[in-house]
């Protein structure tokens, strides 16, 4: 691409940080409800309480570990240069609305994402426009950094 192209940084996973605390913590209210059942209920309800505690803790642990691992993998790939630069004009934009994913192509690379899908990479529909030149730090097909021409 032309070295004189000026870009605006739109997304950088390292600068954005880990974004999925609420998603990961969604199991905590279930665990708390289960704990309350354990403390104040009869023997039959205590079993339900134990199941709720275990389910809530399992959800929170699994959600955090998987989403945080994805985040650190993308962040570390940027820091160590383990990414591919994909640069060029945006083509074939298919707008998304949250339920349906948005997608676009740049020089034979297709990117698909949605804000409703938990992802450490770029996932904000409506920002990438047809014909604009972008520079993407691509890590395994995910957008770890996105810059758009001014």
C-alpha positions in Angstrom: 0.0 0.0 0.0 0.9 3.6 -0.3 3.2 4.6 2.7 1.6 8.1 2.7 -1.8 6.8 3.6 -2.8 8.2 7.0 -4.7 5.9 9.3 -6.8 6.3 12.4 -6.6 3.6 15.0 -10.1 2.2 15.6 -9.4 -0.9 17.6 -6.4 -2.4 19.3 -6.9 -5.4 21.6 -3.9 -4.5 23.8 -5.2 -1.0 24.4 -8.8 -2.0 24.8 -8.0 -4.6 27.4 -10.1 -7.5 28.6 -13.8 -6.6 27.9 -15.8 -9.6 29.1 -16.0 -9.2 32.9 -19.8 -9.1 32.9 -20.2 -12.1 30.6 -17.8 -14.1 32.8 -19.5 -13.0 36.0 -23.0 -14.0 34.8 -22.8 -17.2 36.8 -22.1 -15.4 40.1 -25.7 -14.5 40.9 -26.7 -18.2 40.4 -23.9 -19.3 42.8 -25.0 -16.7 45.4 -28.6 -17.9 45.1 -27.4 -21.4 45.6 -25.3 -20.5 48.6 -28.3 -18.8 50.2 -30.3 -22.1 49.6 -27.5 -24.0 51.3 -27.5 -21.8 54.3 -31.2 -21.4 55.0 -33.1 -24.3 53.4 -34.1 -27.8 54.4 -32.2 -30.9 53.2 -34.1 -31.2 49.9 -33.6 -27.6 49.0 -29.9 -27.8 50.0 -29.3 -30.2 47.2 -30.7 -27.6 44.8 -28.5 -25.0 46.5 -25.4 -27.1 45.9 -26.3 -27.7 42.3 -26.8 -23.9 41.8 -23.5 -23.1 43.5 -21.6 -25.6 41.3 -23.3 -24.5 38.1 -22.7 -20.8 38.9 -19.0 -21.4 39.7 -18.5 -23.7 36.7 -20.1 -21.1 34.3 -18.0 -18.2 35.7 -14.8 -20.2 35.7 -15.2 -21.6 32.2 -16.4 -18.3 30.7 -13.5 -16.3 32.3 -10.8 -18.8 31.4 -11.8 -19.2 27.8 -12.5 -15.5 27.1 -9.4 -14.3 29.0 -7.2 -16.9 27.2 -8.5 -15.6 23.8 -7.7 -12.0 24.9 -4.2 -12.8 26.1 -3.5 -14.8 22.9 -4.4 -11.9 20.7 -2.6 -9.3 22.9 0.5 -11.4 23.0 0.5 -12.0 19.2 0.5 -8.3 18.7 3.3 -7.8 21.2 5.5 -10.4 19.6 4.7 -9.7 16.0 2.9 -13.0 15.3 0.3 -11.4 13.0 -0.3 -10.8 9.4 -0.9 -7.3 8.0 -3.9 -7.2 5.7 -4.1 -3.8 4.0 -6.4 -2.6 1.2 -9.8 -1.3 0.2 -12.9 -2.8 1.9 -15.1 -4.8 -0.4 -18.3 -6.8 -0.2 -19.6 -5.3 3.1 -22.6 -7.2 4.4 -24.1 -5.0 7.3 -24.9 -6.7 10.6 -27.5 -5.8 13.1 -26.3 -7.7 16.2 -28.3 -10.8 15.5 -26.8 -11.3 12.1 -23.1 -10.8 11.8 -21.4 -8.2 9.7 -18.7 -9.1 7.2 -16.4 -7.6 4.7 -13.4 -8.6 2.5 -9.9 -7.1 2.2 -7.6 -8.5 -0.5 -9.1 -12.0 -0.3 -9.4 -12.1 3.5 -13.0 -12.3 4.8 -13.8 -11.0 8.3 -17.1 -11.8 10.0 -18.1 -10.5 13.5 -20.9 -9.4 15.7 -21.2 -7.5 19.0 -23.4 -10.3 20.3 -20.6 -12.9 19.9 -18.1 -12.8 22.8 -14.8 -12.2 21.1 -11.5 -10.5 22.1 -11.1 -9.3 18.6 -12.8 -6.4 16.8 -16.6 -7.0 16.8 -18.3 -3.6 16.3 -20.7 -3.5 13.3 -21.2 -0.3 11.4 -17.6 1.1 11.6 -16.1 -0.4 8.5 -17.4 1.2 5.3 -17.1 0.0 1.6 -14.3 1.5 -0.3 -12.3 2.7 2.7 -8.8 1.6 3.0 -8.0 -0.4 6.2 -4.9 -1.9 7.8 -5.6 -5.0 9.9 -3.4 -6.9 12.2 -4.8 -10.4 11.6 -4.3 -13.1 14.1 -5.8 -16.4 12.8 -8.6 -14.6 11.0 -9.4 -12.3 14.0 -8.9 -8.5 13.9 -6.5 -7.8 16.7 -5.9 -4.2 15.5 -7.9 -2.2 13.0 -6.9 1.1 11.4 -9.0 3.0 8.9 -7.7 5.6 6.4 -8.6 9.2 7.2 
